């Protein structure tokens, strides 16, 4: 997760948060679709890494507002169910 911050945060500072979050969510959805259609273990692991790289920029945004804690935990549980084993 730390390596993805080295990519996403400079992009967010340069282009703004909204475009970066939209691109990252598109990466996450593409990674989940790739996970569904994976034929072997190596493809599945590559898809999970790709999806986790895409979801990272959206997680810190939830913690800026008090209601964000509730929403972040709901999303974290949902992501664990979608990308878990």
Residue pairs with C-beta under 8 A, 6 or more apart in sequence:
1 52
1 56
4 52
4 53
4 56
4 57
5 56
8 20
8 24
8 56
8 57
9 57
11 20
12 20
12 57
17 57
17 61
20 57
21 57
21 58
21 61
24 54
24 55
24 56
24 57
24 58
25 54
25 55
25 58
26 54
27 50
27 51
27 53
27 54
28 51
28 54
28 55
28 58
29 54
30 50
30 51
30 54
31 47
31 48
31 50
31 51
31 52
31 53
31 54
32 47
32 51
32 82
32 83
34 43
34 46
34 47
34 50
34 51
35 44
35 47
35 48
35 51
35 83
38 44
38 47
48 83
51 83
52 83
55 79
59 72
59 75
59 76
61 68
62 68
62 69
62 71
62 72
62 75
63 69
63 72
